[in-house]
Amino acid sequence: MKYLLVLGFAILGATMSFAENPHDFTNVDSREKAIKLVGEGKLVPLLLFPAEFGGEEIPQNTVYVPPETKDIQAQIIGTLIKFVEDGLIDNLKAEPAINKTPNLKSNNPARITEQDGCSI
């Protein structure tokens, strides 16, 4: 199951990198700039740990992404929920590792470590 989750995030990354109209947000270096782009419809807030799995709407769990990314996340979440309902996943943990580099202005996870268990 871990491989399916990793595959899902890999597909998410590949989809964004091969988009026909790639976005350039290199100048967005603060939450305020991201929120301004939300107002313009260029970005939307997305929870790293989705509400469906207990994620909270707090700044440390929120990133700002192009709108189409939210649809991709919804597909991945739907797949995980179906796997749980079908009994293919009976235990899944994901823990963020926050990058504490002093010069980095971000509290976004540097990586996510998942531990899974399934009854198969």
DSSP file (Angstrom, degrees, kcal/mol; ACC not computed):
  #  RESIDUE AA STRUCTURE BP1 BP2  ACC     N-H-->O    O-->H-N    N-H-->O    O-->H-N    TCO  KAPPA ALPHA  PHI   PSI    X-CA   Y-CA   Z-CA
    1    1 A M     >        0   0    0      0, 0.0     4,-2.0     0, 0.0     3,-0.4   0.000 360.0 360.0 360.0 -34.9    0.0    0.0    0.0
    2    2 A K  H  >  +     0   0    0      1,-0.2     4,-2.5     2,-0.2     5,-0.2   0.891 360.0  53.6 -56.2 -38.9    2.9    2.3    0.7
    3    3 A Y  H  > S+     0   0    0      1,-0.2     4,-2.6     2,-0.2    -1,-0.2   0.848 105.3  53.1 -67.4 -33.6    3.9    2.1   -2.9
    4    4 A L  H  > S+     0   0    0     -3,-0.4     4,-2.3     2,-0.2    -1,-0.2   0.901 110.4  47.6 -67.0 -40.0    0.4    3.1   -4.1
    5    5 A L  H  X S+     0   0    0     -4,-2.0     4,-2.1     2,-0.2    -2,-0.2   0.929 113.8  46.5 -65.7 -45.4    0.5    6.2   -1.9
    6    6 A V  H  X S+     0   0    0     -4,-2.5     4,-2.3     1,-0.2    -2,-0.2   0.906 111.7  52.5 -62.3 -41.4    4.0    7.1   -3.2
    7    7 A L  H  X S+     0   0    0     -4,-2.6     4,-2.6     1,-0.2    -1,-0.2   0.901 106.6  53.9 -60.8 -41.3    2.8    6.4   -6.7
    8    8 A G  H  X S+     0   0    0     -4,-2.3     4,-2.1     1,-0.2    -1,-0.2   0.923 110.9  44.4 -59.7 -45.4   -0.2    8.8   -6.2
    9    9 A F  H  X S+     0   0    0     -4,-2.1     4,-2.2     2,-0.2    -1,-0.2   0.840 111.6  54.2 -70.2 -31.6    2.1   11.6   -5.1
   10   10 A A  H  X S+     0   0    0     -4,-2.3     4,-2.7     2,-0.2    -2,-0.2   0.906 108.7  48.8 -66.0 -40.8    4.5   10.9   -7.9
   11   11 A I  H  X S+     0   0    0     -4,-2.6     4,-2.8     2,-0.2     5,-0.2   0.910 109.3  53.4 -63.9 -41.3    1.6   11.1  -10.4
   12   12 A L  H  X S+     0   0    0     -4,-2.1     4,-1.8     1,-0.2    -2,-0.2   0.931 111.9  44.7 -57.8 -46.8    0.6   14.4   -8.7
   13   13 A G  H  X S+     0   0    0     -4,-2.2     4,-2.2     1,-0.2    -2,-0.2   0.906 113.9  48.9 -65.3 -42.6    4.1   15.8   -9.2
   14   14 A A  H  X S+     0   0    0     -4,-2.7     4,-1.9     1,-0.2    -2,-0.2   0.890 108.3  54.4 -65.6 -38.9    4.4   14.5  -12.8
   15   15 A T  H  < S+     0   0    0     -4,-2.8    -1,-0.2     1,-0.2    -2,-0.2   0.918 111.7  44.3 -61.5 -42.6    1.0   16.0  -13.7
   16   16 A M  H >< S+     0   0    0     -4,-1.8     3,-0.9    -5,-0.2     7,-0.2   0.883 113.4  49.7 -70.8 -37.1    2.1   19.4  -12.4
   17   17 A S  H 3< S+     0   0    0     -4,-2.2    -1,-0.2     1,-0.2    -2,-0.2   0.762 115.0  43.1 -76.3 -23.1    5.5   19.3  -14.1
   18   18 A F  T 3< S+     0   0    0     -4,-1.9    -1,-0.2    -5,-0.2    -2,-0.2   0.196  81.4 137.5-106.3  16.7    4.2   18.3  -17.5
   19   19 A A    <   -     0   0    0     -3,-0.9    -3,-0.1    -4,-0.1    -4,-0.0  -0.295  60.6-127.3 -61.9 146.2    1.2   20.7  -17.6
   20   20 A E  S    S+     0   0    0      1,-0.3    -1,-0.1     2,-0.0    -3,-0.0   0.866 107.4  36.3 -63.2 -35.9    0.7   22.4  -20.9
   21   21 A N  S    S-     0   0    0      2,-0.0    -1,-0.3     0, 0.0    -2,-0.1  -0.717  88.2-159.8-117.1  78.5    0.6   25.8  -19.2
   22   22 A P        -     0   0    0      0, 0.0     2,-0.3     0, 0.0    -5,-0.1  -0.260  13.8-127.7 -62.5 146.1    3.2   25.5  -16.4
   23   23 A H        -     0   0    0     -7,-0.2     2,-0.6     2,-0.0    -4,-0.0  -0.657  10.4-151.4 -93.2 147.9    2.8   28.0  -13.6
   24   24 A D        +     0   0    0     -2,-0.3     3,-0.2     1,-0.1    -1,-0.0  -0.916  29.5 155.1-121.8 104.4    5.7   30.2  -12.4
   25   25 A F    >   +     0   0    0     -2,-0.6     3,-1.9     1,-0.1    -1,-0.1  -0.043  29.6 124.3-115.0  29.4    5.3   31.1   -8.7
   26   26 A T  T 3  S+     0   0    0      1,-0.3    -1,-0.1     3,-0.0    -2,-0.0   0.745  73.2  56.2 -63.3 -22.3    9.0   31.7   -8.0
   27   27 A N  T 3  S+     0   0    0     -3,-0.2     2,-1.2     1,-0.1    -1,-0.3   0.494  82.0  96.5 -88.3  -2.2    8.1   35.2   -6.8
   28   28 A V    <   +     0   0    0     -3,-1.9    -1,-0.1     1,-0.2    -3,-0.1  -0.742  39.3 146.5 -90.0  98.4    5.7   33.9   -4.2
   29   29 A D        +     0   0    0     -2,-1.2     2,-0.3    77,-0.0    -1,-0.2   0.149  53.7  49.6-122.2  18.1    7.8   33.8   -1.1
   30   30 A S  S  > S-     0   0    0      1,-0.1     4,-1.8    -3,-0.0     5,-0.1  -0.987  78.5-117.2-151.3 159.7    5.3   34.6    1.6
   31   31 A R  H  > S+     0   0    0     -2,-0.3     4,-2.8     1,-0.2     5,-0.2   0.886 114.8  57.9 -62.1 -39.7    1.9   33.6    2.9
   32   32 A E  H  > S+     0   0    0      1,-0.2     4,-1.9     2,-0.2    -1,-0.2   0.906 106.1  47.8 -60.4 -43.2    0.6   37.1    2.1
   33   33 A K  H  > S+     0   0    0      2,-0.2     4,-1.7     1,-0.2    -1,-0.2   0.887 112.3  50.2 -65.3 -38.1    1.6   36.8   -1.5
   34   34 A A  H  X S+     0   0    0     -4,-1.8     4,-1.6     1,-0.2    -2,-0.2   0.918 109.3  50.4 -65.6 -42.9    0.0   33.4   -1.8
   35   35 A I  H  X S+     0   0    0     -4,-2.8     4,-1.9     1,-0.2    -1,-0.2   0.862 106.7  55.6 -65.1 -35.2   -3.2   34.6   -0.3
   36   36 A K  H  X S+     0   0    0     -4,-1.9     4,-1.1     1,-0.2    -1,-0.2   0.914 107.7  49.2 -61.1 -41.6   -3.3   37.5   -2.7
   37   37 A L  H  <>S+     0   0    0     -4,-1.7     5,-2.2     1,-0.2     6,-1.2   0.788 104.9  58.5 -69.4 -27.1   -3.1   35.0   -5.6
   38   38 A V  H ><5S+     0   0    0     -4,-1.6     3,-1.3     4,-0.2    -1,-0.2   0.925 104.0  52.0 -63.1 -43.4   -5.9   33.1   -4.0
   39   39 A G  H 3<5S+     0   0    0     -4,-1.9    -2,-0.2     1,-0.3    -1,-0.2   0.792 109.1  50.0 -62.2 -28.6   -8.0   36.2   -4.3
   40   40 A E  T 3<5S-     0   0    0     -4,-1.1    -1,-0.3    -5,-0.1    -2,-0.2   0.482 115.8-116.4 -87.9  -4.1   -7.1   36.4   -8.0
   41   41 A G  T < 5S+     0   0    0     -3,-1.3    -3,-0.2    -4,-0.4    -2,-0.1   0.577  87.7 111.3  81.3   9.4   -8.1   32.7   -8.5
   42   42 A K  S   <S+     0   0    0     -5,-2.2     2,-0.3    -6,-0.1    -4,-0.2   0.728  80.5  27.5 -87.6 -23.5   -4.5   31.6   -9.4
   43   43 A L        -     0   0    0     -6,-1.2    -2,-0.2    23,-0.2    -1,-0.1  -0.928  64.2-161.6-132.8 158.2   -4.0   29.6   -6.2
   44   44 A V  E     -A   65   0A   0     21,-2.7    21,-2.6    -2,-0.3     2,-0.2  -0.979  30.2-105.7-134.9 150.0   -6.2   27.7   -3.8
   45   45 A P  E     -A   64   0A   0      0, 0.0     2,-0.4     0, 0.0    19,-0.2  -0.522  37.4-173.8 -73.9 144.4   -5.5   26.5   -0.3
   46   46 A L  E     -A   63   0A   0     17,-2.7    17,-2.6    -2,-0.2     2,-0.5  -0.998  22.1-128.9-140.1 133.9   -4.9   22.8    0.1
   47   47 A L  E     -A   62   0A   0     -2,-0.4    15,-0.2    15,-0.2    10,-0.1  -0.712   7.3-151.6 -84.2 127.8   -4.4   20.8    3.3
   48   48 A L  S    S+     0   0    0     13,-2.9    -1,-0.2    -2,-0.5    14,-0.1   0.931  99.1  37.6 -62.9 -45.6   -1.3   18.6    3.3
   49   49 A F  S    S-     0   0    0     12,-0.4    -1,-0.3     7,-0.2    12,-0.0  -0.919 106.6-128.3-104.2 104.7   -3.1   16.2    5.6
   50   50 A P    > > -     0   0    0      0, 0.0     5,-2.6     0, 0.0     3,-1.6  -0.059   9.2-120.3 -59.5 151.6   -6.7   16.3    4.3
   51   51 A A  G > 5S+     0   0    0      1,-0.3     3,-1.9     3,-0.2     6,-0.0   0.823 111.3  68.3 -57.9 -32.9   -9.6   17.0    6.6
   52   52 A E  G 3 5S+     0   0    0      1,-0.3    -1,-0.3     2,-0.1    -3,-0.0   0.747 106.5  40.1 -60.1 -22.8  -11.0   13.5    5.6
   53   53 A F  G < 5S-     0   0    0     -3,-1.6    -1,-0.3     2,-0.0    -2,-0.2   0.129 134.3 -84.0-113.6  18.4   -8.2   12.0    7.5
   54   54 A G  T < 5S+     0   0    0     -3,-1.9    -3,-0.2     1,-0.3    -2,-0.1   0.524  74.3 155.5  96.3   6.6   -8.2   14.3   10.5
   55   55 A G      < -     0   0    0     -5,-2.6     2,-0.3    -8,-0.1    -1,-0.3  -0.403  34.8-134.3 -68.0 143.4   -6.1   17.2    9.0
   56   56 A E        -     0   0    0     -2,-0.1     2,-1.8     2,-0.0    -7,-0.2  -0.711  14.7-118.5-100.5 149.5   -6.6   20.6   10.6
   57   57 A E        +     0   0    0     -2,-0.3     5,-0.0   -10,-0.1   -10,-0.0  -0.595  68.1 129.9 -84.5  78.3   -7.1   23.9    8.8
   58   58 A I  S >  S-     0   0    0     -2,-1.8     3,-2.0     1,-0.1     4,-0.5  -0.911  72.5-107.8-127.9 155.5   -4.0   25.5   10.3
   59   59 A P  G >  S+     0   0    0      0, 0.0     3,-1.2     0, 0.0    48,-0.1   0.844 117.2  58.4 -53.5 -37.3   -1.1   27.4    8.6
   60   60 A Q  G 3  S+     0   0    0      1,-0.3    -3,-0.1    48,-0.1    46,-0.0   0.677 111.9  41.4 -68.3 -15.7    1.3   24.5    9.2
   61   61 A N  G <  S+     0   0    0     -3,-2.0   -13,-2.9    -5,-0.1     2,-0.5   0.323 101.1  89.3-110.3   4.9   -1.0   22.1    7.3
   62   62 A T  E <   +A   47   0A   0     -3,-1.2     2,-0.3    -4,-0.5   -15,-0.2  -0.896  44.9 172.3-114.4 131.2   -1.9   24.5    4.5
   63   63 A V  E     -A   46   0A   0    -17,-2.6   -17,-2.7    -2,-0.5     2,-0.5  -0.861  28.9-125.8-123.7 164.5   -0.2   25.1    1.2
   64   64 A Y  E     +A   45   0A   0     -2,-0.3   -29,-0.0   -19,-0.2    -2,-0.0  -0.960  37.4 165.3-117.8 123.7   -1.3   27.1   -1.8
   65   65 A V  E     -A   44   0A   0    -21,-2.6   -21,-2.7    -2,-0.5     5,-0.1  -0.850  44.8 -79.3-134.3 162.0   -1.4   25.4   -5.2
   66   66 A P    >>  -     0   0    0      0, 0.0     3,-2.0     0, 0.0     4,-0.6  -0.366  52.2-109.7 -59.8 146.2   -2.9   25.9   -8.7
   67   67 A P  H >> S+     0   0    0      0, 0.0     3,-1.0     0, 0.0     4,-0.8   0.809 114.4  61.5 -52.0 -37.3   -6.6   25.0   -8.7
   68   68 A E  H 3> S+     0   0    0      1,-0.3     4,-1.4     2,-0.2     3,-0.2   0.753  93.3  66.2 -65.3 -21.2   -6.2   21.8  -10.8
   69   69 A T  H <> S+     0   0    0     -3,-2.0     4,-2.4     1,-0.2    -1,-0.3   0.854  93.5  58.9 -66.7 -34.1   -4.0   20.3   -8.0
   70   70 A K  H <X S+     0   0    0     -3,-1.0     4,-2.1    -4,-0.6    -1,-0.2   0.867 103.1  52.5 -63.8 -35.9   -6.9   20.2   -5.6
   71   71 A D  H  X S+     0   0    0     -4,-0.8     4,-1.8     2,-0.2    -1,-0.2   0.892 108.9  50.0 -65.2 -39.7   -8.8   18.0   -8.1
   72   72 A I  H  X S+     0   0    0     -4,-1.4     4,-2.1     2,-0.2    -2,-0.2   0.916 109.8  50.2 -65.4 -42.8   -5.9   15.6   -8.2
   73   73 A Q  H  X S+     0   0    0     -4,-2.4     4,-2.9     1,-0.2     5,-0.2   0.911 107.4  54.6 -61.4 -41.3   -5.7   15.4   -4.4
   74   74 A A  H  X S+     0   0    0     -4,-2.1     4,-2.5     1,-0.2    -1,-0.2   0.885 107.4  50.3 -60.2 -38.9   -9.5   14.7   -4.3
   75   75 A Q  H  X S+     0   0    0     -4,-1.8     4,-2.0     2,-0.2    -1,-0.2   0.912 111.6  47.6 -64.7 -42.6   -8.9   11.7   -6.7
   76   76 A I  H  X S+     0   0    0     -4,-2.1     4,-2.4     2,-0.2    -2,-0.2   0.924 112.8  48.4 -65.0 -44.4   -6.1   10.4   -4.5
   77   77 A I  H  X S+     0   0    0     -4,-2.9     4,-2.8     1,-0.2     5,-0.2   0.920 110.1  52.4 -61.7 -44.0   -8.2   10.8   -1.3
   78   78 A G  H  X S+     0   0    0     -4,-2.5     4,-2.2    -5,-0.2    -1,-0.2   0.891 109.4  49.7 -58.8 -39.9  -11.1    9.1   -3.0
   79   79 A T  H  X S+     0   0    0     -4,-2.0     4,-2.4     2,-0.2    -1,-0.2   0.922 111.0  48.5 -65.3 -44.4   -8.9    6.1   -3.9
   80   80 A L  H  X S+     0   0    0     -4,-2.4     4,-2.2     2,-0.2    -2,-0.2   0.914 110.9  50.6 -63.3 -41.9   -7.5    5.8   -0.3
   81   81 A I  H  X S+     0   0    0     -4,-2.8     4,-2.7     1,-0.2    -1,-0.2   0.913 110.1  50.3 -62.1 -41.9  -11.1    6.0    1.1
   82   82 A K  H  X S+     0   0    0     -4,-2.2     4,-2.4     1,-0.2     6,-0.2   0.910 108.8  52.1 -62.4 -41.4  -12.2    3.2   -1.3
   83   83 A F  H  <>S+     0   0    0     -4,-2.4     5,-2.6     2,-0.2     6,-1.1   0.894 110.9  47.7 -61.9 -39.3   -9.2    1.1   -0.3
   84   84 A V  H ><5S+     0   0    0     -4,-2.2     3,-1.4     4,-0.2    -2,-0.2   0.942 112.5  48.5 -65.1 -47.1  -10.1    1.5    3.4
   85   85 A E  H 3<5S+     0   0    0     -4,-2.7    -2,-0.2     1,-0.3    -1,-0.2   0.849 111.4  50.4 -61.8 -34.5  -13.8    0.6    2.7
   86   86 A D  T 3<5S-     0   0    0     -4,-2.4    -1,-0.3    -5,-0.2    -2,-0.2   0.448 116.5-115.1 -83.1  -0.4  -12.7   -2.4    0.7
   87   87 A G  T < 5S+     0   0    0     -3,-1.4    32,-0.5    -4,-0.3    -3,-0.2   0.638  82.9 122.1  77.8  14.0  -10.4   -3.6    3.5
   88   88 A L  S   <S+     0   0    0     -5,-2.6     2,-0.4    -6,-0.2    32,-0.3   0.734  76.7  38.8 -80.9 -21.9   -7.2   -3.1    1.6
   89   89 A I        +     0   0    0     -6,-1.1    -2,-0.2    29,-0.1    29,-0.2  -0.997  55.2 158.7-125.5 126.7   -5.9   -0.7    4.2
   90   90 A D  S    S+     0   0    0     27,-1.6     2,-0.3    -2,-0.4    28,-0.2   0.376  74.1  26.4-123.8   0.7   -6.5   -1.2    7.8
   91   91 A N  E     +B  117   0B   0     26,-1.2    26,-2.6     2,-0.0     2,-0.4  -0.830  62.1 162.0-162.9 121.7   -3.6    0.9    9.2
   92   92 A L  E     -B  116   0B   0     -2,-0.3     2,-0.4    24,-0.2    24,-0.2  -0.965   8.2-178.6-145.9 126.4   -1.9    3.9    7.7
   93   93 A K  E     -B  115   0B   0     22,-2.9    22,-2.6    -2,-0.4     2,-0.4  -0.974   2.4-174.8-123.6 140.0    0.2    6.5    9.4
   94   94 A A  E     -B  114   0B   0     -2,-0.4    20,-0.2    20,-0.2    -2,-0.0  -0.989   4.1-173.9-134.6 126.1    1.9    9.5    7.8
   95   95 A E  E     -B  113   0B   0     18,-2.7    18,-2.4    -2,-0.4     2,-0.2  -0.975  17.9-135.3-124.8 126.4    4.2   11.8    9.7
   96   96 A P  E     -B  112   0B   0      0, 0.0     2,-0.6     0, 0.0    16,-0.2  -0.514   6.5-148.6 -77.5 146.0    5.6   15.1    8.4
   97   97 A A  E     -B  111   0B   0     14,-2.5    13,-3.3    -2,-0.2    14,-0.9  -0.947  19.9-144.8-111.4 107.7    9.3   15.9    8.9
   98   98 A I  E     -B  109   0B   0     -2,-0.6     2,-0.6    11,-0.3    10,-0.1  -0.559  11.4-126.8 -79.3 131.5    9.5   19.6    9.2
   99   99 A N        -     0   0    0      9,-1.0    -1,-0.1    -2,-0.3     7,-0.0  -0.684  22.8-171.1 -77.3 117.3   12.6   21.2    7.7
  100  100 A K        +     0   0    0     -2,-0.6    -1,-0.1     7,-0.0     7,-0.1  -0.023  26.4 149.7-102.6  29.0   14.1   23.4   10.5
  101  101 A T    >   -     0   0    0      1,-0.1     3,-1.4     5,-0.1     5,-0.1  -0.474  47.4-136.4 -62.9 127.1   16.7   25.1    8.4
  102  102 A P  T 3  S+     0   0    0      0, 0.0    -1,-0.1     0, 0.0    -3,-0.0   0.823 100.5  47.0 -58.7 -34.8   17.2   28.6   10.0
  103  103 A N  T 3  S+     0   0    0      2,-0.0     2,-0.5    -3,-0.0    -2,-0.1   0.537  90.8  97.0 -86.5  -5.4   17.3   30.5    6.6
  104  104 A L    <   -     0   0    0     -3,-1.4     0, 0.0     1,-0.1     0, 0.0  -0.730  59.3-159.0 -88.5 128.6   14.2   28.7    5.2
  105  105 A K        +     0   0    0     -2,-0.5     2,-0.3   -76,-0.0    -1,-0.1   0.375  63.1  92.7 -85.8   4.9   11.0   30.7    5.7
  106  106 A S        -     0   0    0     -5,-0.1    -5,-0.1     1,-0.1    -2,-0.1  -0.762  50.1-170.1-107.8 145.1    8.8   27.6    5.3
  107  107 A N        +     0   0    0     -2,-0.3    -1,-0.1   -48,-0.1     3,-0.1   0.156  51.2 128.2-107.2  14.0    7.3   25.2    7.8
  108  108 A N  S    S-     0   0    0      1,-0.1    -9,-1.0   -10,-0.1   -47,-0.1  -0.388  72.5 -88.7 -70.4 149.0    6.2   22.9    5.1
  109  109 A P  E     -B   98   0B   0      0, 0.0   -11,-0.3     0, 0.0    -1,-0.1  -0.283  23.6-153.1 -59.9 138.3    7.2   19.2    5.4
  110  110 A A  E    S-     0   0B   0    -13,-3.3     2,-0.3     1,-0.3   -12,-0.2   0.786  81.4 -13.2 -77.5 -30.1   10.6   18.3    4.0
  111  111 A R  E     -B   97   0B   0    -14,-0.9   -14,-2.5     2,-0.0     2,-0.5  -0.972  62.7-129.8-162.0 162.4    9.3   14.8    3.5
  112  112 A I  E     -B   96   0B   0     -2,-0.3     2,-0.5   -16,-0.2   -18,-0.0  -0.989  17.4-156.7-123.3 124.0    6.4   12.6    4.7
  113  113 A T  E     -B   95   0B   0    -18,-2.4   -18,-2.7    -2,-0.5     2,-0.4  -0.877  12.8-165.7-101.7 126.0    7.2    9.2    6.1
  114  114 A E  E     -B   94   0B   0     -2,-0.5     2,-0.4   -20,-0.2   -20,-0.2  -0.886  11.8-166.8-115.3 145.1    4.4    6.7    5.9
  115  115 A Q  E     -B   93   0B   0    -22,-2.6   -22,-2.9    -2,-0.4     2,-0.3  -0.997  18.3-174.9-124.5 128.2    3.9    3.4    7.7
  116  116 A D  E     -B   92   0B   0     -2,-0.4     2,-0.3   -24,-0.2   -24,-0.2  -0.843  15.7-172.4-125.6 162.4    1.3    1.1    6.4
  117  117 A G  E     -B   91   0B   0    -26,-2.6   -27,-1.6    -2,-0.3   -26,-1.2  -0.983   8.9-179.7-146.9 140.0   -0.3   -2.1    7.3
  118  118 A C        -     0   0    0     -2,-0.3   -29,-0.1   -29,-0.2   -30,-0.1  -0.951  34.7-126.7-140.8 161.8   -2.8   -4.2    5.4
  119  119 A S              0   0    0    -32,-0.5   -30,-0.1    -2,-0.3   -31,-0.1   0.365 360.0 360.0 -90.9   6.6   -4.6   -7.4    5.8
  120  120 A I              0   0    0    -32,-0.3    -1,-0.2   -33,-0.0   -32,-0.1   0.460 360.0 360.0 -88.4 360.0   -3.5   -8.9    2.5
